[in-house]
């Protein structure tokens, strides 16, 4: 997935970097393995949550 985000907090990030984003701001850079595992875990949480 590709999104435009503000990189002011992580100037070391480049196009193609995996980053944690909150309200349009990249907060930290992740290695690919950590990023993919985090995405799997978050998807699992959503899938196993009851609708509000």
ModelCIF file with pLDDT and N, C-alpha, C, O atoms, coordinates in Angstrom:
data_MODEL
#
_entry.id   MODEL 
#
_entity.id                         1 
_entity.type                       polymer 
_entity.pdbx_number_of_molecules   1 
#
_entity_poly.entity_id                      1 
_entity_poly.type                           'polypeptide(L)' 
_entity_poly.nstd_linkage                   no 
_entity_poly.nstd_monomer                   no 
_entity_poly.pdbx_seq_one_letter_code       
;(UNK)(UNK)(UNK)(UNK)(UNK)(UNK)(UNK)(UNK)(UNK)(UNK)(UNK)(UNK)(UNK)(UNK)(UNK)(UNK)
(UNK)(UNK)(UNK)(UNK)(UNK)(UNK)(UNK)(UNK)(UNK)(UNK)(UNK)(UNK)(UNK)(UNK)(UNK)(UNK)
(UNK)(UNK)(UNK)(UNK)(UNK)(UNK)(UNK)(UNK)(UNK)(UNK)(UNK)(UNK)(UNK)(UNK)(UNK)(UNK)
(UNK)(UNK)(UNK)(UNK)
;
_entity_poly.pdbx_seq_one_letter_code_can   XXXXXXXXXXXXXXXXXXXXXXXXXXXXXXXXXXXXXXXXXXXXXXXXXXXX 
_entity_poly.pdbx_strand_id                 A 
#
loop_
_entity_poly_seq.entity_id 
_entity_poly_seq.num 
_entity_poly_seq.mon_id 
_entity_poly_seq.hetero 
1 1  UNK n 
1 2  UNK n 
1 3  UNK n 
1 4  UNK n 
1 5  UNK n 
1 6  UNK n 
1 7  UNK n 
1 8  UNK n 
1 9  UNK n 
1 10 UNK n 
1 11 UNK n 
1 12 UNK n 
1 13 UNK n 
1 14 UNK n 
1 15 UNK n 
1 16 UNK n 
1 17 UNK n 
1 18 UNK n 
1 19 UNK n 
1 20 UNK n 
1 21 UNK n 
1 22 UNK n 
1 23 UNK n 
1 24 UNK n 
1 25 UNK n 
1 26 UNK n 
1 27 UNK n 
1 28 UNK n 
1 29 UNK n 
1 30 UNK n 
1 31 UNK n 
1 32 UNK n 
1 33 UNK n 
1 34 UNK n 
1 35 UNK n 
1 36 UNK n 
1 37 UNK n 
1 38 UNK n 
1 39 UNK n 
1 40 UNK n 
1 41 UNK n 
1 42 UNK n 
1 43 UNK n 
1 44 UNK n 
1 45 UNK n 
1 46 UNK n 
1 47 UNK n 
1 48 UNK n 
1 49 UNK n 
1 50 UNK n 
1 51 UNK n 
1 52 UNK n 
#
_struct_asym.id          A 
_struct_asym.entity_id   1 
#
loop_
_ma_qa_metric.id 
_ma_qa_metric.mode 
_ma_qa_metric.name 
_ma_qa_metric.software_group_id 
_ma_qa_metric.type 
1 global pLDDT . pLDDT 
2 local  pLDDT . pLDDT 
#
_ma_qa_metric_global.metric_id      1 
_ma_qa_metric_global.metric_value   93.42 
_ma_qa_metric_global.model_id       1 
_ma_qa_metric_global.ordinal_id     1 
#
loop_
_ma_qa_metric_local.label_asym_id 
_ma_qa_metric_local.label_comp_id 
_ma_qa_metric_local.label_seq_id 
_ma_qa_metric_local.metric_id 
_ma_qa_metric_local.metric_value 
_ma_qa_metric_local.model_id 
_ma_qa_metric_local.ordinal_id 
A UNK 1  2 72.00 1 1  
A UNK 2  2 77.00 1 2  
A UNK 3  2 82.00 1 3  
A UNK 4  2 90.00 1 4  
A UNK 5  2 94.00 1 5  
A UNK 6  2 96.00 1 6  
A UNK 7  2 95.00 1 7  
A UNK 8  2 97.00 1 8  
A UNK 9  2 97.00 1 9  
A UNK 10 2 97.00 1 10 
A UNK 11 2 96.00 1 11 
A UNK 12 2 97.00 1 12 
A UNK 13 2 95.00 1 13 
A UNK 14 2 91.00 1 14 
A UNK 15 2 87.00 1 15 
A UNK 16 2 89.00 1 16 
A UNK 17 2 93.00 1 17 
A UNK 18 2 95.00 1 18 
A UNK 19 2 95.00 1 19 
A UNK 20 2 95.00 1 20 
A UNK 21 2 94.00 1 21 
A UNK 22 2 95.00 1 22 
A UNK 23 2 96.00 1 23 
A UNK 24 2 95.00 1 24 
A UNK 25 2 97.00 1 25 
A UNK 26 2 96.00 1 26 
A UNK 27 2 97.00 1 27 
A UNK 28 2 97.00 1 28 
A UNK 29 2 98.00 1 29 
A UNK 30 2 97.00 1 30 
A UNK 31 2 97.00 1 31 
A UNK 32 2 97.00 1 32 
A UNK 33 2 98.00 1 33 
A UNK 34 2 97.00 1 34 
A UNK 35 2 97.00 1 35 
A UNK 36 2 97.00 1 36 
A UNK 37 2 97.00 1 37 
A UNK 38 2 95.00 1 38 
A UNK 39 2 94.00 1 39 
A UNK 40 2 97.00 1 40 
A UNK 41 2 96.00 1 41 
A UNK 42 2 93.00 1 42 
A UNK 43 2 96.00 1 43 
A UNK 44 2 97.00 1 44 
A UNK 45 2 96.00 1 45 
A UNK 46 2 94.00 1 46 
A UNK 47 2 94.00 1 47 
A UNK 48 2 94.00 1 48 
A UNK 49 2 92.00 1 49 
A UNK 50 2 89.00 1 50 
A UNK 51 2 82.00 1 51 
A UNK 52 2 77.00 1 52 
#
loop_
_atom_site.group_PDB 
_atom_site.id 
_atom_site.type_symbol 
_atom_site.label_atom_id 
_atom_site.label_alt_id 
_atom_site.label_comp_id 
_atom_site.label_asym_id 
_atom_site.label_entity_id 
_atom_site.label_seq_id 
_atom_site.pdbx_PDB_ins_code 
_atom_site.Cartn_x 
_atom_site.Cartn_y 
_atom_site.Cartn_z 
_atom_site.occupancy 
_atom_site.B_iso_or_equiv 
_atom_site.pdbx_formal_charge 
_atom_site.auth_seq_id 
_atom_site.auth_comp_id 
_atom_site.auth_asym_id 
_atom_site.auth_atom_id 
_atom_site.pdbx_PDB_model_num 
ATOM 1   N N  . UNK A 1 1  ? 0.855   -1.170  0.000  1.00 72.00 ? 1  UNK A N  1 
ATOM 2   C CA . UNK A 1 1  ? 0.000   0.000   0.000  1.00 72.00 ? 1  UNK A CA 1 
ATOM 3   C C  . UNK A 1 1  ? 0.904   1.237   0.000  1.00 72.00 ? 1  UNK A C  1 
ATOM 4   O O  . UNK A 1 1  ? 1.915   1.271   0.701  1.00 72.00 ? 1  UNK A O  1 
ATOM 5   N N  . UNK A 1 2  ? 0.545   2.219   -0.765 1.00 77.00 ? 2  UNK A N  1 
ATOM 6   C CA . UNK A 1 2  ? 1.320   3.443   -0.857 1.00 77.00 ? 2  UNK A CA 1 
ATOM 7   C C  . UNK A 1 2  ? 0.469   4.621   -0.426 1.00 77.00 ? 2  UNK A C  1 
ATOM 8   O O  . UNK A 1 2  ? -0.685  4.749   -0.837 1.00 77.00 ? 2  UNK A O  1 
ATOM 9   N N  . UNK A 1 3  ? 1.038   5.474   0.400  1.00 82.00 ? 3  UNK A N  1 
ATOM 10  C CA . UNK A 1 3  ? 0.354   6.680   0.879  1.00 82.00 ? 3  UNK A CA 1 
ATOM 11  C C  . UNK A 1 3  ? 1.354   7.819   0.938  1.00 82.00 ? 3  UNK A C  1 
ATOM 12  O O  . UNK A 1 3  ? 2.556   7.593   1.084  1.00 82.00 ? 3  UNK A O  1 
ATOM 13  N N  . UNK A 1 4  ? 0.857   9.042   0.822  1.00 90.00 ? 4  UNK A N  1 
ATOM 14  C CA . UNK A 1 4  ? 1.696   10.207  1.067  1.00 90.00 ? 4  UNK A CA 1 
ATOM 15  C C  . UNK A 1 4  ? 1.673   10.497  2.548  1.00 90.00 ? 4  UNK A C  1 
ATOM 16  O O  . UNK A 1 4  ? 0.604   10.583  3.153  1.00 90.00 ? 4  UNK A O  1 
ATOM 17  N N  . UNK A 1 5  ? 2.867   10.653  3.148  1.00 94.00 ? 5  UNK A N  1 
ATOM 18  C CA . UNK A 1 5  ? 2.952   10.968  4.567  1.00 94.00 ? 5  UNK A CA 1 
ATOM 19  C C  . UNK A 1 5  ? 4.035   12.016  4.804  1.00 94.00 ? 5  UNK A C  1 
ATOM 20  O O  . UNK A 1 5  ? 4.939   12.193  3.988  1.00 94.00 ? 5  UNK A O  1 
ATOM 21  N N  . UNK A 1 6  ? 3.926   12.698  5.923  1.00 96.00 ? 6  UNK A N  1 
ATOM 22  C CA . UNK A 1 6  ? 4.908   13.687  6.316  1.00 96.00 ? 6  UNK A CA 1 
ATOM 23  C C  . UNK A 1 6  ? 6.087   12.959  6.956  1.00 96.00 ? 6  UNK A C  1 
ATOM 24  O O  . UNK A 1 6  ? 5.893   12.174  7.883  1.00 96.00 ? 6  UNK A O  1 
ATOM 25  N N  . UNK A 1 7  ? 7.310   13.210  6.473  1.00 95.00 ? 7  UNK A N  1 
ATOM 26  C CA . UNK A 1 7  ? 8.507   12.538  6.965  1.00 95.00 ? 7  UNK A CA 1 
ATOM 27  C C  . UNK A 1 7  ? 9.347   13.408  7.899  1.00 95.00 ? 7  UNK A C  1 
ATOM 28  O O  . UNK A 1 7  ? 10.512  13.099  8.146  1.00 95.00 ? 7  UNK A O  1 
ATOM 29  N N  . UNK A 1 8  ? 8.773   14.486  8.415  1.00 97.00 ? 8  UNK A N  1 
ATOM 30  C CA . UNK A 1 8  ? 9.541   15.409  9.253  1.00 97.00 ? 8  UNK A CA 1 
ATOM 31  C C  . UNK A 1 8  ? 10.151  14.721  10.472 1.00 97.00 ? 8  UNK A C  1 
ATOM 32  O O  . UNK A 1 8  ? 11.245  15.091  10.897 1.00 97.00 ? 8  UNK A O  1 
ATOM 33  N N  . UNK A 1 9  ? 9.470   13.730  11.041 1.00 97.00 ? 9  UNK A N  1 
ATOM 34  C CA . UNK A 1 9  ? 9.967   13.045  12.246 1.00 97.00 ? 9  UNK A CA 1 
ATOM 35  C C  . UNK A 1 9  ? 10.982  11.947  11.927 1.00 97.00 ? 9  UNK A C  1 
ATOM 36  O O  . UNK A 1 9  ? 11.704  11.494  12.816 1.00 97.00 ? 9  UNK A O  1 
ATOM 37  N N  . UNK A 1 10 ? 11.040  11.522  10.678 1.00 97.00 ? 10 UNK A N  1 
ATOM 38  C CA . UNK A 1 10 ? 11.963  10.452  10.278 1.00 97.00 ? 10 UNK A CA 1 
ATOM 39  C C  . UNK A 1 10 ? 12.664  10.833  8.973  1.00 97.00 ? 10 UNK A C  1 
ATOM 40  O O  . UNK A 1 10 ? 12.390  10.243  7.928  1.00 97.00 ? 10 UNK A O  1 
ATOM 41  N N  . UNK A 1 11 ? 13.563  11.811  9.027  1.00 96.00 ? 11 UNK A N  1 
ATOM 42  C CA . UNK A 1 11 ? 14.214  12.276  7.803  1.00 96.00 ? 11 UNK A CA 1 
ATOM 43  C C  . UNK A 1 11 ? 15.032  11.188  7.102  1.00 96.00 ? 11 UNK A C  1 
ATOM 44  O O  . UNK A 1 11 ? 15.370  11.334  5.927  1.00 96.00 ? 11 UNK A O  1 
ATOM 45  N N  . UNK A 1 12 ? 15.355  10.098  7.810  1.00 97.00 ? 12 UNK A N  1 
ATOM 46  C CA . UNK A 1 12 ? 16.110  9.006   7.190  1.00 97.00 ? 12 UNK A CA 1 
ATOM 47  C C  . UNK A 1 12 ? 15.245  8.127   6.291  1.00 97.00 ? 12 UNK A C  1 
ATOM 48  O O  . UNK A 1 12 ? 15.780  7.328   5.522  1.00 97.00 ? 12 UNK A O  1 
ATOM 49  N N  . UNK A 1 13 ? 13.920  8.255   6.373  1.00 95.00 ? 13 UNK A N  1 
ATOM 50  C CA . UNK A 1 13 ? 13.018  7.446   5.550  1.00 95.00 ? 13 UNK A CA 1 
ATOM 51  C C  . UNK A 1 13 ? 13.127  7.876   4.090  1.00 95.00 ? 13 UNK A C  1 
ATOM 52  O O  . UNK A 1 13 ? 13.327  9.048   3.770  1.00 95.00 ? 13 UNK A O  1 
ATOM 53  N N  . UNK A 1 14 ? 12.988  6.883   3.226  1.00 91.00 ? 14 UNK A N  1 
ATOM 54  C CA . UNK A 1 14 ? 13.045  7.121   1.787  1.00 91.00 ? 14 UNK A CA 1 
ATOM 55  C C  . UNK A 1 14 ? 11.839  6.462   1.133  1.00 91.00 ? 14 UNK A C  1 
ATOM 56  O O  . UNK A 1 14 ? 11.139  5.676   1.771  1.00 91.00 ? 14 UNK A O  1 
ATOM 57  N N  . UNK A 1 15 ? 11.594  6.773   -0.123 1.00 87.00 ? 15 UNK A N  1 
ATOM 58  C CA . UNK A 1 15 ? 10.538  6.098   -0.872 1.00 87.00 ? 15 UNK A CA 1 
ATOM 59  C C  . UNK A 1 15 ? 10.821  4.604   -0.803 1.00 87.00 ? 15 UNK A C  1 
ATOM 60  O O  . UNK A 1 15 ? 11.932  4.161   -1.095 1.00 87.00 ? 15 UNK A O  1 
ATOM 61  N N  . UNK A 1 16 ? 9.812   3.832   -0.415 1.00 89.00 ? 16 UNK A N  1 
ATOM 62  C CA . UNK A 1 16 ? 9.963   2.391   -0.298 1.00 89.00 ? 16 UNK A CA 1 
ATOM 63  C C  . UNK A 1 16 ? 10.244  1.920   1.122  1.00 89.00 ? 16 UNK A C  1 
ATOM 64  O O  . UNK A 1 16 ? 10.216  0.718   1.388  1.00 89.00 ? 16 UNK A O  1 
ATOM 65  N N  . UNK A 1 17 ? 10.516  2.853   2.045  1.00 93.00 ? 17 UNK A N  1 
ATOM 66  C CA . UNK A 1 17 ? 10.736  2.480   3.440  1.00 93.00 ? 17 UNK A CA 1 
ATOM 67  C C  . UNK A 1 17 ? 9.421   2.059   4.077  1.00 93.00 ? 17 UNK A C  1 
ATOM 68  O O  . UNK A 1 17 ? 8.351   2.533   3.695  1.00 93.00 ? 17 UNK A O  1 
ATOM 69  N N  . UNK A 1 18 ? 9.515   1.165   5.050  1.00 95.00 ? 18 UNK A N  1 
ATOM 70  C CA . UNK A 1 18 ? 8.362   0.799   5.866  1.00 95.00 ? 18 UNK A CA 1 
ATOM 71  C C  . UNK A 1 18 ? 8.366   1.709   7.076  1.00 95.00 ? 18 UNK A C  1 
ATOM 72  O O  . UNK A 1 18 ? 9.371   1.807   7.780  1.00 95.00 ? 18 UNK A O  1 
ATOM 73  N N  . UNK A 1 19 ? 7.239   2.382   7.327  1.00 95.00 ? 19 UNK A N  1 
ATOM 74  C CA . UNK A 1 19 ? 7.156   3.308   8.450  1.00 95.00 ? 19 UNK A CA 1 
ATOM 75  C C  . UNK A 1 19 ? 5.858   3.104   9.221  1.00 95.00 ? 19 UNK A C  1 
ATOM 76  O O  . UNK A 1 19 ? 4.857   2.643   8.672  1.00 95.00 ? 19 UNK A O  1 
ATOM 77  N N  . UNK A 1 20 ? 5.895   3.456   10.500 1.00 95.00 ? 20 UNK A N  1 
ATOM 78  C CA . UNK A 1 20 ? 4.686   3.510   11.309 1.00 95.00 ? 20 UNK A CA 1 
ATOM 79  C C  . UNK A 1 20 ? 4.109   4.908   11.107 1.00 95.00 ? 20 UNK A C  1 
ATOM 80  O O  . UNK A 1 20 ? 4.815   5.903   11.275 1.00 95.00 ? 20 UNK A O  1 
ATOM 81  N N  . UNK A 1 21 ? 2.819   4.988   10.743 1.00 94.00 ? 21 UNK A N  1 
ATOM 82  C CA . UNK A 1 21 ? 2.188   6.276   10.448 1.00 94.00 ? 21 UNK A CA 1 
ATOM 83  C C  . UNK A 1 21 ? 1.005   6.490   11.378 1.00 94.00 ? 21 UNK A C  1 
ATOM 84  O O  . UNK A 1 21 ? 0.215   5.577   11.617 1.00 94.00 ? 21 UNK A O  1 
ATOM 85  N N  . UNK A 1 22 ? 0.894   7.691   11.894 1.00 95.00 ? 22 UNK A N  1 
ATOM 86  C CA . UNK A 1 22 ? -0.264  8.086   12.696 1.00 95.00 ? 22 UNK A CA 1 
ATOM 87  C C  . UNK A 1 22 ? -0.685  9.465   12.229 1.00 95.00 ? 22 UNK A C  1 
ATOM 88  O O  . UNK A 1 22 ? 0.137   10.380  12.168 1.00 95.00 ? 22 UNK A O  1 
ATOM 89  N N  . UNK A 1 23 ? -1.942  9.621   11.904 1.00 96.00 ? 23 UNK A N  1 
ATOM 90  C CA . UNK A 1 23 ? -2.543  10.868  11.391 1.00 96.00 ? 23 UNK A CA 1 
ATOM 91  C C  . UNK A 1 23 ? -1.668  11.562  10.349 1.00 96.00 ? 23 UNK A C  1 
ATOM 92  O O  . UNK A 1 23 ? -1.470  12.776  10.389 1.00 96.00 ? 23 UNK A O  1 
ATOM 93  N N  . UNK A 1 24 ? -1.145  10.758  9.410  1.00 95.00 ? 24 UNK A N  1 
ATOM 94  C CA . UNK A 1 24 ? -0.391  11.315  8.299  1.00 95.00 ? 24 UNK A CA 1 
ATOM 95  C C  . UNK A 1 24 ? 1.068   11.598  8.562  1.00 95.00 ? 24 UNK A C  1 
ATOM 96  O O  . UNK A 1 24 ? 1.768   12.080  7.671  1.00 95.00 ? 24 UNK A O  1 
ATOM 97  N N  . UNK A 1 25 ? 1.552   11.310  9.772  1.00 97.00 ? 25 UNK A N  1 
ATOM 98  C CA . UNK A 1 25 ? 2.963   11.539  10.123 1.00 97.00 ? 25 UNK A CA 1 
ATOM 99  C C  . UNK A 1 25 ? 3.672   10.203  10.271 1.00 97.00 ? 25 UNK A C  1 
ATOM 100 O O  . UNK A 1 25 ? 3.206   9.331   11.004 1.00 97.00 ? 25 UNK A O  1 
ATOM 101 N N  . UNK A 1 26 ? 4.780   10.037  9.591  1.00 96.00 ? 26 UNK A N  1 
ATOM 102 C CA . UNK A 1 26 ? 5.612   8.856   9.797  1.00 96.00 ? 26 UNK A CA 1 
ATOM 103 C C  . UNK A 1 26 ? 6.344   9.043   11.117 1.00 96.00 ? 26 UNK A C  1 
ATOM 104 O O  . UNK A 1 26 ? 7.001   10.062  11.330 1.00 96.00 ? 26 UNK A O  1 
ATOM 105 N N  . UNK A 1 27 ? 6.232   8.057   12.002 1.00 97.00 ? 27 UNK A N  1 
ATOM 106 C CA . UNK A 1 27 ? 6.804   8.178   13.342 1.00 97.00 ? 27 UNK A CA 1 
ATOM 107 C C  . UNK A 1 27 ? 8.077   7.373   13.536 1.00 97.00 ? 27 UNK A C  1 
ATOM 108 O O  . UNK A 1 27 ? 8.933   7.748   14.338 1.00 97.00 ? 27 UNK A O  1 
ATOM 109 N N  . UNK A 1 28 ? 8.209   6.270   12.812 1.00 97.00 ? 28 UNK A N  1 
ATOM 110 C CA . UNK A 1 28 ? 9.422   5.467   12.918 1.00 97.00 ? 28 UNK A CA 1 
ATOM 111 C C  . UNK A 1 28 ? 9.574   4.610   11.677 1.00 97.00 ? 28 UNK A C  1 
ATOM 112 O O  . UNK A 1 28 ? 8.602   4.307   10.986 1.00 97.00 ? 28 UNK A O  1 
ATOM 113 N N  . UNK A 1 29 ? 10.807  4.227   11.410 1.00 98.00 ? 29 UNK A N  1 
ATOM 114 C CA . UNK A 1 29 ? 11.128  3.385   10.263 1.00 98.00 ? 29 UNK A CA 1 
ATOM 115 C C  . UNK A 1 29 ? 11.298  1.956   10.777 1.00 98.00 ? 29 UNK A C  1 
ATOM 116 O O  . UNK A 1 29 ? 11.925  1.733   11.813 1.00 98.00 ? 29 UNK A O  1 
ATOM 117 N N  . UNK A 1 30 ? 10.733  0.987   10.042 1.00 97.00 ? 30 UNK A N  1 
ATOM 118 C CA . UNK A 1 30 ? 10.834  -0.423  10.405 1.00 97.00 ? 30 UNK A CA 1 
ATOM 119 C C  . UNK A 1 30 ? 11.563  -1.192  9.317  1.00 97.00 ? 30 UNK A C  1 
ATOM 120 O O  . UNK A 1 30 ? 11.529  -0.818  8.145  1.00 97.00 ? 30 UNK A O  1 
ATOM 121 N N  . UNK A 1 31 ? 12.228  -2.282  9.724  1.00 97.00 ? 31 UNK A N  1 
ATOM 122 C CA . UNK A 1 31 ? 12.779  -3.179  8.708  1.00 97.00 ? 31 UNK A CA 1 
ATOM 123 C C  . UNK A 1 31 ? 11.612  -3.978  8.116  1.00 97.00 ? 31 UNK A C  1 
ATOM 124 O O  . UNK A 1 31 ? 10.537  -4.048  8.710  1.00 97.00 ? 31 UNK A O  1 
ATOM 125 N N  . UNK A 1 32 ? 11.828  -4.567  6.963  1.00 97.00 ? 32 UNK A N  1 
ATOM 126 C CA . UNK A 1 32 ? 10.738  -5.246  6.253  1.00 97.00 ? 32 UNK A CA 1 
ATOM 127 C C  . UNK A 1 32 ? 10.122  -6.376  7.079  1.00 97.00 ? 32 UNK A C  1 
ATOM 128 O O  . UNK A 1 32 ? 8.898   -6.503  7.121  1.00 97.00 ? 32 UNK A O  1 
ATOM 129 N N  . UNK A 1 33 ? 10.937  -7.189  7.732  1.00 98.00 ? 33 UNK A N  1 
ATOM 130 C CA . UNK A 1 33 ? 10.408  -8.311  8.506  1.00 98.00 ? 33 UNK A CA 1 
ATOM 131 C C  . UNK A 1 33 ? 9.487   -7.834  9.627  1.00 98.00 ? 33 UNK A C  1 
ATOM 132 O O  . UNK A 1 33 ? 8.405   -8.387  9.821  1.00 98.00 ? 33 UNK A O  1 
ATOM 133 N N  . UNK A 1 34 ? 9.911   -6.820  10.356 1.00 97.00 ? 34 UNK A N  1 
ATOM 134 C CA . UNK A 1 34 ? 9.094   -6.271  11.445 1.00 97.00 ? 34 UNK A CA 1 
ATOM 135 C C  . UNK A 1 34 ? 7.818   -5.651  10.900 1.00 97.00 ? 34 UNK A C  1 
ATOM 136 O O  . UNK A 1 34 ? 6.746   -5.822  11.481 1.00 97.00 ? 34 UNK A O  1 
ATOM 137 N N  . UNK A 1 35 ? 7.926   -4.933  9.789  1.00 97.00 ? 35 UNK A N  1 
ATOM 138 C CA . UNK A 1 35 ? 6.756   -4.281  9.197  1.00 97.00 ? 35 UNK A CA 1 
ATOM 139 C C  . UNK A 1 35 ? 5.709   -5.307  8.771  1.00 97.00 ? 35 UNK A C  1 
ATOM 140 O O  . UNK A 1 35 ? 4.519   -5.117  9.023  1.00 97.00 ? 35 UNK A O  1 
ATOM 141 N N  . UNK A 1 36 ? 6.137   -6.383  8.132  1.00 97.00 ? 36 UNK A N  1 
ATOM 142 C CA . UNK A 1 36 ? 5.191   -7.395  7.667  1.00 97.00 ? 36 UNK A CA 1 
ATOM 143 C C  . UNK A 1 36 ? 4.561   -8.143  8.836  1.00 97.00 ? 36 UNK A C  1 
ATOM 144 O O  . UNK A 1 36 ? 3.371   -8.455  8.797  1.00 97.00 ? 36 UNK A O  1 
ATOM 145 N N  . UNK A 1 37 ? 5.339   -8.432  9.871  1.00 97.00 ? 37 UNK A N  1 
ATOM 146 C CA . UNK A 1 37 ? 4.796   -9.097  11.056 1.00 97.00 ? 37 UNK A CA 1 
ATOM 147 C C  . UNK A 1 37 ? 3.791   -8.197  11.770 1.00 97.00 ? 37 UNK A C  1 
ATOM 148 O O  . UNK A 1 37 ? 2.740   -8.663  12.210 1.00 97.00 ? 37 UNK A O  1 
ATOM 149 N N  . UNK A 1 38 ? 4.108   -6.921  11.884 1.00 95.00 ? 38 UNK A N  1 
ATOM 150 C CA . UNK A 1 38 ? 3.196   -5.964  12.521 1.00 95.00 ? 38 UNK A CA 1 
ATOM 151 C C  . UNK A 1 38 ? 1.893   -5.882  11.744 1.00 95.00 ? 38 UNK A C  1 
ATOM 152 O O  . UNK A 1 38 ? 0.814   -5.854  12.335 1.00 95.00 ? 38 UNK A O  1 
ATOM 153 N N  . UNK A 1 39 ? 1.988   -5.843  10.422 1.00 94.00 ? 39 UNK A N  1 
ATOM 154 C CA . UNK A 1 39 ? 0.784   -5.790  9.589  1.00 94.00 ? 39 UNK A CA 1 
ATOM 155 C C  . UNK A 1 39 ? -0.069  -7.041  9.772  1.00 94.00 ? 39 UNK A C  1 
ATOM 156 O O  . UNK A 1 39 ? -1.294  -6.947  9.852  1.00 94.00 ? 39 UNK A O  1 
ATOM 157 N N  . UNK A 1 40 ? 0.572   -8.222  9.839  1.00 97.00 ? 40 UNK A N  1 
ATOM 158 C CA . UNK A 1 40 ? -0.159  -9.476  10.072 1.00 97.00 ? 40 UNK A CA 1 
ATOM 159 C C  . UNK A 1 40 ? -0.875  -9.436  11.426 1.00 97.00 ? 40 UNK A C  1 
ATOM 160 O O  . UNK A 1 40 ? -2.042  -9.814  11.531 1.00 97.00 ? 40 UNK A O  1 
ATOM 161 N N  . UNK A 1 41 ? -0.174  -8.982  12.444 1.00 96.00 ? 41 UNK A N  1 
ATOM 162 C CA . UNK A 1 41 ? -0.764  -8.929  13.781 1.00 96.00 ? 41 UNK A CA 1 
ATOM 163 C C  . UNK A 1 41 ? -1.934  -7.961  13.848 1.00 96.00 ? 41 UNK A C  1 
ATOM 164 O O  . UNK A 1 41 ? -2.961  -8.266  14.455 1.00 96.00 ? 41 UNK A O  1 
ATOM 165 N N  . UNK A 1 42 ? -1.788  -6.805  13.233 1.00 93.00 ? 42 UNK A N  1 
ATOM 166 C CA . UNK A 1 42 ? -2.869  -5.822  13.260 1.00 93.00 ? 42 UNK A CA 1 
ATOM 167 C C  . UNK A 1 42 ? -4.080  -6.338  12.486 1.00 93.00 ? 42 UNK A C  1 
ATOM 168 O O  . UNK A 1 42 ? -5.216  -6.141  12.917 1.00 93.00 ? 42 UNK A O  1 
ATOM 169 N N  . UNK A 1 43 ? -3.852  -6.995  11.352 1.00 96.00 ? 43 UNK A N  1 
ATOM 170 C CA . UNK A 1 43 ? -4.945  -7.566  10.576 1.00 96.00 ? 43 UNK A CA 1 
ATOM 171 C C  . UNK A 1 43 ? -5.665  -8.635  11.396 1.00 96.00 ? 43 UNK A C  1 
ATOM 172 O O  . UNK A 1 43 ? -6.893  -8.718  11.359 1.00 96.00 ? 43 UNK A O  1 
ATOM 173 N N  . UNK A 1 44 ? -4.918  -9.447  12.131 1.00 97.00 ? 44 UNK A N  1 
ATOM 174 C CA . UNK A 1 44 ? -5.499  -10.493 12.973 1.00 97.00 ? 44 UNK A CA 1 
ATOM 175 C C  . UNK A 1 44 ? -6.363  -9.882  14.079 1.00 97.00 ? 44 UNK A C  1 
ATOM 176 O O  . UNK A 1 44 ? -7.440  -10.398 14.377 1.00 97.00 ? 44 UNK A O  1 
ATOM 177 N N  . UNK A 1 45 ? -5.904  -8.799  14.683 1.00 96.00 ? 45 UNK A N  1 
ATOM 178 C CA . UNK A 1 45 ? -6.683  -8.122  15.722 1.00 96.00 ? 45 UNK A CA 1 
ATOM 179 C C  . UNK A 1 45 ? -8.013  -7.646  15.151 1.00 96.00 ? 45 UNK A C  1 
ATOM 180 O O  . UNK A 1 45 ? -9.062  -7.855  15.761 1.00 96.00 ? 45 UNK A O  1 
ATOM 181 N N  . UNK A 1 46 ? -7.975  -7.014  13.995 1.00 94.00 ? 46 UNK A N  1 
ATOM 182 C CA . UNK A 1 46 ? -9.192  -6.497  13.372 1.00 94.00 ? 46 UNK A CA 1 
ATOM 183 C C  . UNK A 1 46 ? -10.143 -7.639  13.022 1.00 94.00 ? 46 UNK A C  1 
ATOM 184 O O  . UNK A 1 46 ? -11.346 -7.547  13.268 1.00 94.00 ? 46 UNK A O  1 
ATOM 185 N N  . UNK A 1 47 ? -9.611  -8.700  12.457 1.00 94.00 ? 47 UNK A N  1 
ATOM 186 C CA . UNK A 1 47 ? -10.460 -9.825  12.056 1.00 94.00 ? 47 UNK A CA 1 
ATOM 187 C C  . UNK A 1 47 ? -11.106 -10.515 13.246 1.00 94.00 ? 47 UNK A C  1 
ATOM 188 O O  . UNK A 1 47 ? -12.194 -11.075 13.111 1.00 94.00 ? 47 UNK A O  1 
ATOM 189 N N  . UNK A 1 48 ? -10.467 -10.487 14.399 1.00 94.00 ? 48 UNK A N  1 
ATOM 190 C CA . UNK A 1 48 ? -10.982 -11.176 15.577 1.00 94.00 ? 48 UNK A CA 1 
ATOM 191 C C  . UNK A 1 48 ? -11.736 -10.256 16.535 1.00 94.00 ? 48 UNK A C  1 
ATOM 192 O O  . UNK A 1 48 ? -12.145 -10.680 17.616 1.00 94.00 ? 48 UNK A O  1 
ATOM 193 N N  . UNK A 1 49 ? -11.917 -9.013  16.142 1.00 92.00 ? 49 UNK A N  1 
ATOM 194 C CA . UNK A 1 49 ? -12.641 -8.066  16.983 1.00 92.00 ? 49 UNK A CA 1 
ATOM 195 C C  . UNK A 1 49 ? -14.124 -8.082  16.642 1.00 92.00 ? 49 UNK A C  1 
ATOM 196 O O  . UNK A 1 49 ? -14.510 -8.316  15.497 1.00 92.00 ? 49 UNK A O  1 
ATOM 197 N N  . UNK A 1 50 ? -14.932 -7.833  17.637 1.00 89.00 ? 50 UNK A N  1 
ATOM 198 C CA . UNK A 1 50 ? -16.368 -7.726  17.405 1.00 89.00 ? 50 UNK A CA 1 
ATOM 199 C C  . UNK A 1 50 ? -16.700 -6.326  16.916 1.00 89.00 ? 50 UNK A C  1 
ATOM 200 O O  . UNK A 1 50 ? -16.077 -5.360  17.355 1.00 89.00 ? 50 UNK A O  1 
ATOM 201 N N  . UNK A 1 51 ? -17.674 -6.196  16.011 1.00 82.00 ? 51 UNK A N  1 
ATOM 202 C CA . UNK A 1 51 ? -18.069 -4.869  15.525 1.00 82.00 ? 51 UNK A CA 1 
ATOM 203 C C  . UNK A 1 51 ? -18.552 -3.992  16.683 1.00 82.00 ? 51 UNK A C  1 
ATOM 204 O O  . UNK A 1 51 ? -19.136 -4.477  17.652 1.00 82.00 ? 51 UNK A O  1 
ATOM 205 N N  . UNK A 1 52 ? -18.298 -2.714  16.557 1.00 77.00 ? 52 UNK A N  1 
ATOM 206 C CA . UNK A 1 52 ? -18.732 -1.777  17.591 1.00 77.00 ? 52 UNK A CA 1 
ATOM 207 C C  . UNK A 1 52 ? -20.147 -1.324  17.312 1.00 77.00 ? 52 UNK A C  1 
ATOM 208 O O  . UNK A 1 52 ? -20.702 -0.528  18.070 1.00 77.00 ? 52 UNK A O  1 
#
